[in-house]
Structures are given as structure tokens and as C-alpha cells.
């Protein structure tokens, strides 16, 4: 049963506790609101301002799991606050652990400050949960996929177009790396895990994956320098730094170029072009 009063009070308290700079928004000179405005929260939650406002006014339909997950992420809730939100709305919270898509507030705050840098937050199955604007400009919107295709290893072995953003000379190594990654995850998480389910799908659908799986390679790690091939600016050599959130099995990947290099200049150009040519 939904607790409309409790839900409304909780949403208001969390909204008023957030400041624009906490979520990567400009404060502005004439701001009088304590915390964020309702329309700002609605935008962060990818929903209409009217829908969100009705929740704070104890009206509207019972939010779905998907809506609640969006609200929890938009309000930068902790995992305990997220579970509390779900229960107030009369829903069972999603499972915790490595399978969760809920990003910790701390990791989100770091990403919110990387508007001028390609960056993305990924799960251990290489599912992209969030990207910086320049991250979208570099690789396209990787959050748009659903089902098994959310995982980059699945796309790598089932969709040839997913390889176009990477330099051809990198492909053989990445093929081995994704096979190694899945083998390690299946051993770590067990036969009933999402990693095991994804592996079974790939074994049934990809001969190439079956070959690398049979090699039993372990410990193949990503190169520190990645080579991307962008349709507008060409090849970029970018260093990749990884910030791991062990509590959620998420990783923030940040891509940088050496100042003064050709790739640095191309990255600056890409920040101007944005996603104009990617749609």
C-alpha cells in the first residue's frame, strides 16, 4: 500500500537537501529556492514536472519500479534511501549487490563534474548506466540499449557495428578480453548469475565467442591507452582511468588525452561538435 503522505514528505525533504552544484547544475544569481526546484528534479529523473509535482502533492498514480528507480537516481539517494523510497511507494526494493543499477551518490557527484571530459559509469558486465555529455559525443548514447544488448560483451559478439568505434588493430585483443572477463565473472558470481546467463546466450549465438571461451583465458585486462575511431574527428588515443565503487561493483571510466597532442586537439574539437553528427 502506498504511503502518499510519507512519500510526499520524503521527496520534498530530499529535494530541498540538494543544491544545484550537487547535481551539476548552475546556481544562477537570483535563486531563492531552498534546494532544487521541482522542475529541476523532474528533469534529472527524466519525467514530466507535472508527474513529479503530483507525487509531492500526494496525488497521481502509484509510481512503477522504473519511475522509482529514476527518482532515486535523480535525487542522488543512497541505497538505503532508495529502498525506503520504494517501500513508501508500496513496492518491493530491487535487489542489492553487484546486479544493482543504482549508482552511489558519491560516484554520481564525480560524474556530474566531468562535463568537459568523456566519462561513463558501468556495471561489472560493462552495461553503461550514465555518461557525461562528452562521453556521449565520443561513443554515442550507450545507455539506450535494453535486455542482453545493454552489455558491451554481448554487443561485441552479436552486433558488428559495435566494433566500429574501436581501432581495427584492437579488435582481436578486445575479443579475448571480453571472453576472459565473462569467464572470471561466472566463476565469481556462480552458475545462477546474470554473467552465467549472458554467457549461455553468447555460447548459443556466437561461434567466435565459443572459440575464445574454449581458450579458458583469464586475467586479460583493458589497455591503459584506448584507440577510438570517431566518424567526425578520426582516431583518438585516450588514457583511461578507472574509479571503482566496490560496494556496487560499478566503475567510473574517465578518458583523457595528453595536453598538446593531436588527440587532445581532436577532443577539444569534439567538445564543440558534440553529438550533432551521431544521430
Residue pairs with C-beta under 8 A, 6 or more apart in sequence:
1 90
2 62
2 88
2 89
2 90
3 88
3 89
3 90
4 58
4 59
5 58
6 88
7 55
7 58
7 85
7 88
7 89
8 55
8 56
8 57
8 58
10 84
10 85
10 88
11 52
11 55
11 56
11 71
11 75
12 56
14 75
14 77
14 81
15 35
15 36
15 38
15 41
15 56
15 75
16 34
16 35
16 36
17 35
18 35
18 36
18 41
18 75
18 76
19 27
19 35
19 36
20 26
20 27
20 28
20 31
20 36
20 40
21 27
22 76
22 109
22 112
23 36
23 40
23 44
23 76
23 108
23 112
24 112
24 113
24 115
25 36
25 40
36 44
38 49
38 52
38 53
38 56
39 49
41 52
41 74
41 75
42 48
42 49
42 51
42 52
42 53
43 49
44 73
44 74
44 75
45 52
45 67
45 70
45 71
45 73
45 74
45 75
46 70
46 74
47 67
47 70
47 71
51 60
51 67
52 71
54 60
55 63
55 71
62 89
62 90
62 91
63 71
63 89
63 91
65 86
65 91
65 94
68 85
68 86
68 89
68 91
69 82
69 94
69 101
69 102
71 85
72 81
72 82
72 85
72 86
72 102
73 102
73 103
73 108
75 81
76 105
76 108
76 109
77 85
77 102
77 105
78 104
78 105
79 96
79 100
79 102
79 104
79 247
79 248
82 93
82 94
82 102
83 93
86 92
86 93
86 94
87 93
94 100
94 101
94 102
97 249
98 123
98 124
98 189
98 248
98 249
99 193
99 194
100 248
101 123
101 127
101 129
102 248
103 121
103 129
103 130
103 245
103 248
103 250
104 245
104 247
104 248
104 250
106 245
107 121
107 243
107 245
107 248
107 250
107 252
108 121
108 130
110 243
110 252
111 119
111 121
111 130
111 132
111 252
114 132
114 134
114 254
115 132
115 133
115 134
116 134
116 271
117 132
117 134
117 135
117 254
117 255
117 256
118 132
118 134
118 135
118 137
118 138
118 139
118 238
118 254
118 255
118 267
119 131
119 132
119 134
119 135
119 252
119 253
119 254
119 255
120 128
120 129
120 130
120 131
120 132
120 135
120 139
120 142
120 252
120 253
121 128
121 129
121 130
121 131
121 250
121 251
121 252
121 253
122 128
122 129
122 152
122 250
122 251
122 253
123 129
123 249
123 250
124 185
124 195
124 249
124 250
124 251
125 150
125 151
125 153
125 185
125 194
125 195
125 198
126 151
126 152
126 153
126 178
126 181
127 150
127 151
127 152
128 142
128 143
128 150
128 152
129 143
129 250
130 143
131 139
131 141
131 142
131 143
133 274
134 267
134 270
134 271
135 255
136 142
136 275
136 278
137 270
137 271
137 273
137 274
137 275
137 278
138 165
138 228
138 230
138 236
138 255
138 270
139 165
139 228
140 165
140 275
140 278
141 275
141 278
142 152
145 155
148 154
148 198
148 201
149 155
149 158
149 159
151 198
152 162
152 178
153 178
153 181
153 182
153 198
153 202
154 198
154 201
154 202
155 162
156 162
156 163
156 174
156 175
156 178
157 175
157 178
157 202
157 205
157 206
157 208
157 209
158 202
158 205
158 206
163 171
163 174
164 229
165 228
165 229
165 230
166 174
166 226
166 227
166 228
166 229
167 227
167 228
167 229
167 235
169 227
170 223
170 226
170 227
173 220
173 223
175 208
175 212
176 212
176 215
176 217
176 220
177 220
177 221
177 222
178 212
179 209
179 212
179 213
179 215
179 217
179 220
180 212
180 217
180 218
180 219
180 220
181 220
182 195
182 198
182 199
182 202
182 213
183 199
183 213
183 216
183 217
183 218
184 218
184 219
185 193
185 195
186 193
186 195
186 196
186 199
188 195
189 195
189 196
190 196
199 213
202 209
202 213
203 209
203 210
203 213
222 240
223 240
224 239
224 240
225 237
225 238
225 239
225 240
226 237
226 238
226 239
226 240
226 255
227 235
227 236
227 237
227 238
228 235
228 236
228 238
229 235
230 236
230 266
230 270
231 277
231 278
232 270
232 273
232 277
233 266
233 267
233 269
233 270
233 273
234 266
235 263
236 257
236 263
236 266
236 267
236 270
237 257
237 261
237 263
238 255
238 256
238 257
238 263
238 267
239 255
239 256
239 257
239 258
240 253
240 254
240 255
241 253
241 254
241 256
242 251
242 252
242 253
242 254
243 251
243 252
243 254
244 250
244 251
244 252
245 251
245 252
257 263
257 264
257 266
257 267
258 264
